[in-house]
Amino acid sequence: MSSNYTKPELEEAYRVLMSTLRKCEKTQESPNLGASQRTLLA
């Protein structure tokens, strides 16, 4: 199976996804989240 994406494109996508994951994890620690935000994060 061949990919239609270049290695730099995949590396950038990985970097963006990891950044988003870290932000979500940090946000989960916030005591100011309402129930709907916690559900969306889950």
C-alpha positions in Angstrom: 0.0 0.0 0.0 1.5 3.3 -1.0 0.9 6.6 0.6 -0.1 9.7 -1.3 1.6 11.9 1.3 5.2 12.9 1.5 7.3 12.2 4.6 7.4 16.0 5.5 3.6 16.1 5.3 3.2 13.1 7.5 5.7 14.5 10.0 3.8 17.8 10.1 0.5 16.1 10.6 2.0 14.0 13.5 3.4 17.2 15.1 -0.1 18.9 14.9 -1.9 15.9 16.3 0.5 15.6 19.2 0.1 19.3 19.9 -3.6 18.9 19.9 -3.4 15.9 22.2 -1.2 17.8 24.7 -3.7 20.7 24.7 -6.6 18.4 25.3 -4.8 16.7 28.2 -3.9 20.1 29.7 -7.5 21.3 29.3 -8.9 18.3 31.1 -7.1 19.4 34.3 -9.0 22.7 34.3 -11.6 22.9 37.1 -13.6 25.4 35.1 -14.9 22.9 32.5 -18.6 22.3 32.3 -20.1 18.9 31.7 -20.5 19.4 28.0 -16.9 20.3 27.5 -15.8 17.3 29.5 -17.9 15.1 27.3 -16.4 16.5 24.2 -12.9 16.0 25.5 -13.7 12.4 26.3 
